[in-house]
Amino acid sequence: MNWKERIIIDPKILVGKPVIKGTRIAVELILELLANGWKREEILENYPQLKEEDITAALCYATEVLKAEKIYLFL
């Protein structure tokens, strides 16, 4: 999935945090809910403006960010 179709980063929305396009729902919130054991169905029930693809896009975005992360060791 291409997360760029569903997620935007705009400094005018939530201080530039990645959000689901057309909402003010941060990717961070979706990831936090999943990490706290919420099922996709629960998220969609509580946030009816979201779609299944938005949750998948949030996971794809997080995966891409982590893959790009560089760690520097200072010895």
Phi and psi in radians as a Rosetta constraint file:
Dihedral C 1 N 2 CA 2 C 2 CIRCULARHARMONIC -1.643 0.35
Dihedral N 2 CA 2 C 2 N 3 CIRCULARHARMONIC 1.783 0.35
Dihedral C 2 N 3 CA 3 C 3 CIRCULARHARMONIC -1.099 0.35
Dihedral N 3 CA 3 C 3 N 4 CIRCULARHARMONIC -0.392 0.35
Dihedral C 3 N 4 CA 4 C 4 CIRCULARHARMONIC -1.127 0.35
Dihedral N 4 CA 4 C 4 N 5 CIRCULARHARMONIC -0.308 0.35
Dihedral C 4 N 5 CA 5 C 5 CIRCULARHARMONIC -1.351 0.35
Dihedral N 5 CA 5 C 5 N 6 CIRCULARHARMONIC -0.339 0.35
Dihedral C 5 N 6 CA 6 C 6 CIRCULARHARMONIC -2.097 0.35
Dihedral N 6 CA 6 C 6 N 7 CIRCULARHARMONIC -0.243 0.35
Dihedral C 6 N 7 CA 7 C 7 CIRCULARHARMONIC -2.134 0.35
Dihedral N 7 CA 7 C 7 N 8 CIRCULARHARMONIC 2.385 0.35
Dihedral C 7 N 8 CA 8 C 8 CIRCULARHARMONIC -2.184 0.35
Dihedral N 8 CA 8 C 8 N 9 CIRCULARHARMONIC 2.717 0.35
Dihedral C 8 N 9 CA 9 C 9 CIRCULARHARMONIC -2.206 0.35
Dihedral N 9 CA 9 C 9 N 10 CIRCULARHARMONIC 1.929 0.35
Dihedral C 9 N 10 CA 10 C 10 CIRCULARHARMONIC -2.342 0.35
Dihedral N 10 CA 10 C 10 N 11 CIRCULARHARMONIC 2.117 0.35
Dihedral C 10 N 11 CA 11 C 11 CIRCULARHARMONIC -1.011 0.35
Dihedral N 11 CA 11 C 11 N 12 CIRCULARHARMONIC -0.305 0.35
Dihedral C 11 N 12 CA 12 C 12 CIRCULARHARMONIC -1.496 0.35
Dihedral N 12 CA 12 C 12 N 13 CIRCULARHARMONIC -0.162 0.35
Dihedral C 12 N 13 CA 13 C 13 CIRCULARHARMONIC -2.055 0.35
Dihedral N 13 CA 13 C 13 N 14 CIRCULARHARMONIC 2.080 0.35
Dihedral C 13 N 14 CA 14 C 14 CIRCULARHARMONIC 0.843 0.35
Dihedral N 14 CA 14 C 14 N 15 CIRCULARHARMONIC 0.744 0.35
Dihedral C 14 N 15 CA 15 C 15 CIRCULARHARMONIC 0.955 0.35
Dihedral N 15 CA 15 C 15 N 16 CIRCULARHARMONIC 0.571 0.35
Dihedral C 15 N 16 CA 16 C 16 CIRCULARHARMONIC 1.516 0.35
Dihedral N 16 CA 16 C 16 N 17 CIRCULARHARMONIC 0.110 0.35
Dihedral C 16 N 17 CA 17 C 17 CIRCULARHARMONIC -1.199 0.35
Dihedral N 17 CA 17 C 17 N 18 CIRCULARHARMONIC 2.572 0.35
Dihedral C 17 N 18 CA 18 C 18 CIRCULARHARMONIC -1.141 0.35
Dihedral N 18 CA 18 C 18 N 19 CIRCULARHARMONIC 2.288 0.35
Dihedral C 18 N 19 CA 19 C 19 CIRCULARHARMONIC -2.297 0.35
Dihedral N 19 CA 19 C 19 N 20 CIRCULARHARMONIC 2.804 0.35
Dihedral C 19 N 20 CA 20 C 20 CIRCULARHARMONIC -1.251 0.35
Dihedral N 20 CA 20 C 20 N 21 CIRCULARHARMONIC 2.265 0.35
Dihedral C 20 N 21 CA 21 C 21 CIRCULARHARMONIC -0.918 0.35
Dihedral N 21 CA 21 C 21 N 22 CIRCULARHARMONIC 2.325 0.35
Dihedral C 21 N 22 CA 22 C 22 CIRCULARHARMONIC 1.438 0.35
Dihedral N 22 CA 22 C 22 N 23 CIRCULARHARMONIC 0.082 0.35
Dihedral C 22 N 23 CA 23 C 23 CIRCULARHARMONIC -2.360 0.35
Dihedral N 23 CA 23 C 23 N 24 CIRCULARHARMONIC 3.109 0.35
Dihedral C 23 N 24 CA 24 C 24 CIRCULARHARMONIC -1.998 0.35
Dihedral N 24 CA 24 C 24 N 25 CIRCULARHARMONIC 0.491 0.35
Dihedral C 24 N 25 CA 25 C 25 CIRCULARHARMONIC -1.599 0.35
Dihedral N 25 CA 25 C 25 N 26 CIRCULARHARMONIC 2.031 0.35
Dihedral C 25 N 26 CA 26 C 26 CIRCULARHARMONIC -1.340 0.35
Dihedral N 26 CA 26 C 26 N 27 CIRCULARHARMONIC 2.535 0.35
Dihedral C 26 N 27 CA 27 C 27 CIRCULARHARMONIC -0.973 0.35
Dihedral N 27 CA 27 C 27 N 28 CIRCULARHARMONIC -0.691 0.35
Dihedral C 27 N 28 CA 28 C 28 CIRCULARHARMONIC -0.953 0.35
Dihedral N 28 CA 28 C 28 N 29 CIRCULARHARMONIC -0.743 0.35
Dihedral C 28 N 29 CA 29 C 29 CIRCULARHARMONIC -1.109 0.35
Dihedral N 29 CA 29 C 29 N 30 CIRCULARHARMONIC -0.789 0.35
Dihedral C 29 N 30 CA 30 C 30 CIRCULARHARMONIC -1.057 0.35
Dihedral N 30 CA 30 C 30 N 31 CIRCULARHARMONIC -0.793 0.35
Dihedral C 30 N 31 CA 31 C 31 CIRCULARHARMONIC -1.113 0.35
Dihedral N 31 CA 31 C 31 N 32 CIRCULARHARMONIC -0.696 0.35
Dihedral C 31 N 32 CA 32 C 32 CIRCULARHARMONIC -1.121 0.35
Dihedral N 32 CA 32 C 32 N 33 CIRCULARHARMONIC -0.741 0.35
Dihedral C 32 N 33 CA 33 C 33 CIRCULARHARMONIC -1.083 0.35
Dihedral N 33 CA 33 C 33 N 34 CIRCULARHARMONIC -0.797 0.35
Dihedral C 33 N 34 CA 34 C 34 CIRCULARHARMONIC -1.071 0.35
Dihedral N 34 CA 34 C 34 N 35 CIRCULARHARMONIC -0.736 0.35
Dihedral C 34 N 35 CA 35 C 35 CIRCULARHARMONIC -1.115 0.35
Dihedral N 35 CA 35 C 35 N 36 CIRCULARHARMONIC -0.481 0.35
Dihedral C 35 N 36 CA 36 C 36 CIRCULARHARMONIC -1.586 0.35
Dihedral N 36 CA 36 C 36 N 37 CIRCULARHARMONIC 0.227 0.35
Dihedral C 36 N 37 CA 37 C 37 CIRCULARHARMONIC 1.613 0.35
Dihedral N 37 CA 37 C 37 N 38 CIRCULARHARMONIC 0.072 0.35
Dihedral C 37 N 38 CA 38 C 38 CIRCULARHARMONIC -1.174 0.35
Dihedral N 38 CA 38 C 38 N 39 CIRCULARHARMONIC 2.421 0.35
Dihedral C 38 N 39 CA 39 C 39 CIRCULARHARMONIC -1.481 0.35
Dihedral N 39 CA 39 C 39 N 40 CIRCULARHARMONIC 2.723 0.35
Dihedral C 39 N 40 CA 40 C 40 CIRCULARHARMONIC -0.934 0.35
Dihedral N 40 CA 40 C 40 N 41 CIRCULARHARMONIC -0.708 0.35
Dihedral C 40 N 41 CA 41 C 41 CIRCULARHARMONIC -1.070 0.35
Dihedral N 41 CA 41 C 41 N 42 CIRCULARHARMONIC -0.675 0.35
Dihedral C 41 N 42 CA 42 C 42 CIRCULARHARMONIC -1.144 0.35
Dihedral N 42 CA 42 C 42 N 43 CIRCULARHARMONIC -0.731 0.35
Dihedral C 42 N 43 CA 43 C 43 CIRCULARHARMONIC -1.091 0.35
Dihedral N 43 CA 43 C 43 N 44 CIRCULARHARMONIC -0.795 0.35
Dihedral C 43 N 44 CA 44 C 44 CIRCULARHARMONIC -1.150 0.35
Dihedral N 44 CA 44 C 44 N 45 CIRCULARHARMONIC -0.599 0.35
Dihedral C 44 N 45 CA 45 C 45 CIRCULARHARMONIC -1.154 0.35
Dihedral N 45 CA 45 C 45 N 46 CIRCULARHARMONIC -0.766 0.35
Dihedral C 45 N 46 CA 46 C 46 CIRCULARHARMONIC -1.427 0.35
Dihedral N 46 CA 46 C 46 N 47 CIRCULARHARMONIC -0.364 0.35
Dihedral C 46 N 47 CA 47 C 47 CIRCULARHARMONIC -2.256 0.35
Dihedral N 47 CA 47 C 47 N 48 CIRCULARHARMONIC 1.298 0.35
Dihedral C 47 N 48 CA 48 C 48 CIRCULARHARMONIC -1.087 0.35
Dihedral N 48 CA 48 C 48 N 49 CIRCULARHARMONIC -0.265 0.35
Dihedral C 48 N 49 CA 49 C 49 CIRCULARHARMONIC -1.334 0.35
Dihedral N 49 CA 49 C 49 N 50 CIRCULARHARMONIC -0.192 0.35
Dihedral C 49 N 50 CA 50 C 50 CIRCULARHARMONIC -1.532 0.35
Dihedral N 50 CA 50 C 50 N 51 CIRCULARHARMONIC 2.732 0.35
Dihedral C 50 N 51 CA 51 C 51 CIRCULARHARMONIC -2.118 0.35
Dihedral N 51 CA 51 C 51 N 52 CIRCULARHARMONIC 2.821 0.35
Dihedral C 51 N 52 CA 52 C 52 CIRCULARHARMONIC -0.898 0.35
Dihedral N 52 CA 52 C 52 N 53 CIRCULARHARMONIC -0.711 0.35
Dihedral C 52 N 53 CA 53 C 53 CIRCULARHARMONIC -1.124 0.35
Dihedral N 53 CA 53 C 53 N 54 CIRCULARHARMONIC -0.468 0.35
Dihedral C 53 N 54 CA 54 C 54 CIRCULARHARMONIC -1.197 0.35
Dihedral N 54 CA 54 C 54 N 55 CIRCULARHARMONIC -0.676 0.35
Dihedral C 54 N 55 CA 55 C 55 CIRCULARHARMONIC -1.166 0.35
Dihedral N 55 CA 55 C 55 N 56 CIRCULARHARMONIC -0.770 0.35
Dihedral C 55 N 56 CA 56 C 56 CIRCULARHARMONIC -1.080 0.35
Dihedral N 56 CA 56 C 56 N 57 CIRCULARHARMONIC -0.719 0.35
Dihedral C 56 N 57 CA 57 C 57 CIRCULARHARMONIC -1.083 0.35
Dihedral N 57 CA 57 C 57 N 58 CIRCULARHARMONIC -0.690 0.35
Dihedral C 57 N 58 CA 58 C 58 CIRCULARHARMONIC -1.073 0.35
Dihedral N 58 CA 58 C 58 N 59 CIRCULARHARMONIC -0.735 0.35
Dihedral C 58 N 59 CA 59 C 59 CIRCULARHARMONIC -1.172 0.35
Dihedral N 59 CA 59 C 59 N 60 CIRCULARHARMONIC -0.699 0.35
Dihedral C 59 N 60 CA 60 C 60 CIRCULARHARMONIC -1.140 0.35
Dihedral N 60 CA 60 C 60 N 61 CIRCULARHARMONIC -0.702 0.35
Dihedral C 60 N 61 CA 61 C 61 CIRCULARHARMONIC -1.062 0.35
Dihedral N 61 CA 61 C 61 N 62 CIRCULARHARMONIC -0.857 0.35
Dihedral C 61 N 62 CA 62 C 62 CIRCULARHARMONIC -1.058 0.35
Dihedral N 62 CA 62 C 62 N 63 CIRCULARHARMONIC -0.708 0.35
Dihedral C 62 N 63 CA 63 C 63 CIRCULARHARMONIC -1.078 0.35
Dihedral N 63 CA 63 C 63 N 64 CIRCULARHARMONIC -0.802 0.35
Dihedral C 63 N 64 CA 64 C 64 CIRCULARHARMONIC -1.125 0.35
Dihedral N 64 CA 64 C 64 N 65 CIRCULARHARMONIC -0.721 0.35
Dihedral C 64 N 65 CA 65 C 65 CIRCULARHARMONIC -1.094 0.35
Dihedral N 65 CA 65 C 65 N 66 CIRCULARHARMONIC -0.758 0.35
Dihedral C 65 N 66 CA 66 C 66 CIRCULARHARMONIC -1.194 0.35
Dihedral N 66 CA 66 C 66 N 67 CIRCULARHARMONIC -0.628 0.35
Dihedral C 66 N 67 CA 67 C 67 CIRCULARHARMONIC -1.120 0.35
Dihedral N 67 CA 67 C 67 N 68 CIRCULARHARMONIC -0.573 0.35
Dihedral C 67 N 68 CA 68 C 68 CIRCULARHARMONIC -1.454 0.35
Dihedral N 68 CA 68 C 68 N 69 CIRCULARHARMONIC -0.207 0.35
Dihedral C 68 N 69 CA 69 C 69 CIRCULARHARMONIC -1.137 0.35
Dihedral N 69 CA 69 C 69 N 70 CIRCULARHARMONIC 2.359 0.35
Dihedral C 69 N 70 CA 70 C 70 CIRCULARHARMONIC -1.975 0.35
Dihedral N 70 CA 70 C 70 N 71 CIRCULARHARMONIC 2.411 0.35
Dihedral C 70 N 71 CA 71 C 71 CIRCULARHARMONIC -2.000 0.35
Dihedral N 71 CA 71 C 71 N 72 CIRCULARHARMONIC 2.264 0.35
Dihedral C 71 N 72 CA 72 C 72 CIRCULARHARMONIC -1.963 0.35
Dihedral N 72 CA 72 C 72 N 73 CIRCULARHARMONIC 2.189 0.35
Dihedral C 72 N 73 CA 73 C 73 CIRCULARHARMONIC -1.672 0.35
Dihedral N 73 CA 73 C 73 N 74 CIRCULARHARMONIC 2.252 0.35
Dihedral C 73 N 74 CA 74 C 74 CIRCULARHARMONIC -1.905 0.35
Dihedral N 74 CA 74 C 74 N 75 CIRCULARHARMONIC 1.900 0.35
